[in-house]
Amino acid sequence: MASDDQGQPPEELPGQQSMFSSADSAPSNGKSRKRGPVHLKGTRSLERLRDRIELAVKELNRLKDENHSLHKEVDAMKSRRTESVDGTPVAFTESPAALRSKVELFIKVIDSYIDGEESTETESED
């Protein structure tokens, strides 16, 4: 507001248009700006806005689909849960096949470690 009191027009941000300035007035700094007609700037802005809205709609649809699949997963977990379990039930995020392969790998590593320990013990006894 202080710049209005001094007679200087307020500085416009890029993409903003003053509704009170005349369309054919030149900028106060003496340089002429080459911009397209006002209606083209508005059209470009509307196109960018439309593109952003389309992206937002796509993201909302993706999130709705993800939410729906998560609801299905939760319902499936609830239906699989047994009430007669004593203690705390454990739920794994990995598939049973992936868990089985990890456990089998751990067993092999432990077996090889035990075999290595047994061989060093027999060598030391000889």
Secondary structure, 3 states (H helix, E strand, C coil): CHHHHCCCCCCCCCCCCCCCCCCCCCCCCCCCCCCCCHHHHHHHHHHHHHHHHHHHHHHHHHHHHHHHHHHHHHHHHHHHCCCCCCCCCCCCCCCHHHHHHHHHHHHHHHHHHHHHHHHHHHHHHC
